[in-house]
Amino acid sequence: MNIRIAKKEDCPRLMELVNELAVYEKAPEEVTVTLQEFEDAGFGDKPVWKAFVAEIDGLIVGFAVYYIRYSTWKGNRMYLEDLIVTESMRGKKVGKLLFDRLIAEAKELGFNGMTWQVLDWNEPAINFYNKYDASIEAGWLNASLSKEQLLKF
């Protein structure tokens, strides 16, 4: 297995994995980003995300995408947007290799920590993060405005 930095050419496969995750999380209709938007956000003039991919024999079987989040309390932190491993490869250390690479990246770049979200019903993910002694907080509610909602104001 090879862990490497994602390239623009990987984006179609990464979007396939994003859609697979959305189905797993019971929200396939929530994926509204286009391939072009995804590519531009990662590889355009002002990239906002970076990713590592896990591949076997040239096939990407998982990836982890992050961006820099600034906390007024903690400073620069890595925000793990998604850690996705295709279903047939779960339980085979792909996630561990990607997560370990993220930890190394956070240390290399001098981030003051790493944050992410996990669904409260996703026991396999929670168990995975617990192996790293992660702090999983309760009490925070997610809030957002969609593009359509933004256009109302």
C-alpha positions, 0 to 999 in steps of 0.5 A: 500500500502506498500513501501519497499526496493527492493529485488533481488527476485523483479527483474523480476517484476521490469524488466516488469515495465521497459519494460512497461515504455519503451513502454510508452516512445515509445522506447521498443527496447532501453531496452537491459539490461538482467535480470541477468545484472539488478540483478547483478547491484543491488544485486551483489558484487558491487551494483550500484543502490537501489530501493524502490517498491510500492506493493499492496497485494504482487503485485509490482505496481511501483518502483523508482530506484536511484544511487549516482551521484557526481557533481563537483559543488554540491557534492553527489546527488541522481540521480533518474533513473526511477520512474515507476508506472504501467498504471492501478495505475497511478493517485492513489498516488503511485508515490507520495508515492515513490517520498516522500520516495526518498526525505526522503532517500536523506535527511537521507543520507545527499545528496546535492540534487536530480536530474533526467530527464523527457521527454519534452512531458511527461506532466503528469510527468512534472505536477507531478514534478511541484507539488514539485516545481522542477526546470526543466531545458532547454538547456541541451542535452543528450549525450551517447555512446552505448556498440557497440560504445565503442567497436569501440575505 
